[in-house]
Amino acid sequence: MFQVTREIHFCYGHRLLDYQGKCAHLHGHNGRALITIEADGLDDRGMVLDFTDIKRVVQEWIESHLDHRMILRRDDPAVESLEKLGEPLFLLDENPTAENLARLLFDYAASQGFPVFEVKLWETPSCHAVYRPSKG
C-alpha cells in the first residue's frame, strides 16, 4: 500500500452553537490540513497521485471556499448580520468543528475522484481531528 500526503494551510473563523466554552464565540484559527491519498499500486509515472494535482484541486477549493471566511452553522443567528456586512461565509448544516471540517475536506477530495485515505485538520498547533471512513 502506498500513501502520499499534501499539507495545506488556511485561515478561517467559526463558532460553535449549543456549546459551553470559548468556542461559543466568534474567533479564528490558522488551520492545517493533511490530505492523505492511498493506492495499492503506482501509476505509470511511479506515483500514487501527483502532489500538484492535490494542490490544484483541493488547495484551490479550500482557498476559494474556506480560506479567510467565517464557517458557520446555517442556522447561526450571526449569519444574517454578517451577510448584510458583505462578510464571506461558508455555511454548514452542522457545527463547524474540526471533526466536521476534516470530513468536509475528505468528502470534497473524494468527490473529485481522489482515493482519499484520511484527512487530518489542526485548528491549533496542539489540537487536531481526523476523518477516515470505516471500512465496512
C-alpha positions as CSV (number, residue, x, y, z in Angstrom):
1,M,0.0,0.0,0.0
2,F,1.3,3.5,-0.9
3,Q,0.3,6.8,0.5
4,V,1.1,10.4,-0.3
5,T,0.1,13.4,1.8
6,R,-0.3,17.1,0.9
7,E,-0.2,19.7,3.7
8,I,-2.5,22.8,3.2
9,H,-2.6,25.8,5.4
10,F,-5.6,28.2,5.6
11,C,-7.2,30.7,8.0
12,Y,-10.8,30.6,9.0
13,G,-13.2,31.9,11.6
14,H,-16.1,30.0,13.3
15,R,-18.1,29.5,16.4
16,L,-20.0,26.5,17.8
17,L,-23.7,26.7,18.7
18,D,-25.1,24.8,21.7
19,Y,-21.6,24.8,23.2
20,Q,-20.3,26.0,26.6
21,G,-16.8,27.4,26.3
22,K,-14.6,29.7,24.4
23,C,-15.6,28.3,21.0
24,A,-19.1,29.5,21.5
25,H,-17.8,33.0,20.5
26,L,-16.7,34.1,17.0
27,H,-13.0,33.5,16.7
28,G,-10.4,32.4,14.2
29,H,-7.8,29.7,13.6
30,N,-4.8,29.1,11.5
31,G,-5.8,25.7,10.1
32,R,-3.5,23.0,8.8
33,A,-5.0,20.1,6.8
34,L,-3.2,16.9,5.8
35,I,-4.8,15.2,2.9
36,T,-3.6,11.6,2.6
37,I,-4.2,9.7,-0.7
38,E,-3.8,5.9,-0.8
39,A,-3.4,3.3,-3.6
40,D,-2.4,-0.3,-3.9
41,G,-0.1,0.5,-6.7
42,L,1.6,3.3,-8.6
43,D,0.6,4.8,-11.9
44,D,2.9,4.7,-15.0
45,R,4.8,7.7,-13.6
46,G,5.6,5.8,-10.4
47,M,3.1,7.9,-8.3
48,V,0.1,7.4,-6.2
49,L,-1.0,10.9,-7.3
50,D,1.0,13.9,-8.3
51,F,1.2,16.4,-5.3
52,T,0.5,19.1,-7.8
53,D,-2.9,17.6,-8.6
54,I,-3.9,17.6,-4.9
55,K,-2.8,21.3,-4.7
56,R,-4.6,22.2,-8.0
57,V,-7.9,20.6,-6.9
58,V,-8.1,20.5,-3.1
59,Q,-6.0,23.5,-2.1
60,E,-7.6,25.8,-4.7
61,W,-11.1,24.7,-3.5
62,I,-10.0,25.5,0.1
63,E,-8.7,28.9,-0.9
64,S,-11.9,29.7,-2.8
65,H,-14.4,28.4,-0.3
66,L,-12.9,28.3,3.2
67,D,-9.8,30.5,3.5
68,H,-10.4,33.8,5.3
69,R,-14.1,33.0,5.7
70,M,-16.4,32.6,8.6
71,I,-17.5,29.0,8.7
72,L,-20.8,28.8,10.5
73,R,-23.8,26.5,11.0
74,R,-26.5,27.5,8.6
75,D,-28.9,28.5,11.4
76,D,-26.4,30.6,13.3
77,P,-28.1,33.9,14.2
78,A,-24.9,35.8,13.2
79,V,-25.3,34.7,9.5
80,E,-27.9,37.4,8.7
81,S,-25.8,40.3,10.1
82,L,-22.6,39.0,8.5
83,E,-24.3,38.7,5.1
84,K,-25.6,42.3,5.4
85,L,-22.0,43.4,6.0
86,G,-20.8,41.5,3.0
87,E,-18.6,39.2,5.0
88,P,-17.5,36.0,3.2
89,L,-19.2,32.9,4.7
90,F,-19.3,29.2,4.3
91,L,-22.3,27.6,5.8
92,L,-22.7,24.0,7.1
93,D,-25.7,22.0,8.3
94,E,-23.7,21.1,11.4
95,N,-21.4,22.9,13.8
96,P,-18.1,23.8,12.1
97,T,-16.0,21.6,14.4
98,A,-12.5,20.4,13.4
99,E,-14.1,16.9,13.0
100,N,-16.8,18.2,10.6
101,L,-14.3,20.2,8.7
102,A,-12.0,17.2,8.3
103,R,-15.0,15.2,6.9
104,L,-15.9,18.1,4.6
105,L,-12.4,18.1,3.1
106,F,-12.4,14.3,2.8
107,D,-15.7,14.3,1.0
108,Y,-14.6,17.1,-1.4
109,A,-11.4,15.3,-2.3
110,A,-13.2,12.0,-2.7
111,S,-15.8,13.7,-4.9
112,Q,-13.0,14.8,-7.2
113,G,-12.0,11.2,-7.8
114,F,-9.1,11.1,-5.4
115,P,-8.6,7.8,-3.4
116,V,-8.5,9.6,-0.1
117,F,-7.4,7.6,2.9
118,E,-7.8,10.2,5.6
119,V,-7.8,13.9,6.4
120,K,-6.3,15.4,9.5
121,L,-7.2,19.0,10.4
122,W,-5.3,21.0,13.0
123,E,-7.2,24.0,14.3
124,T,-4.4,24.8,16.7
125,P,-0.8,23.6,16.8
126,S,-1.7,21.1,19.6
127,C,-5.2,20.0,18.6
128,H,-6.4,18.1,15.6
129,A,-9.2,15.9,14.3
130,V,-9.0,13.0,11.9
131,Y,-11.7,11.8,9.5
132,R,-11.3,8.3,8.0
133,P,-14.4,6.4,7.0
134,S,-14.8,3.0,8.4
135,K,-14.1,0.1,6.0
136,G,-17.3,-1.9,6.4
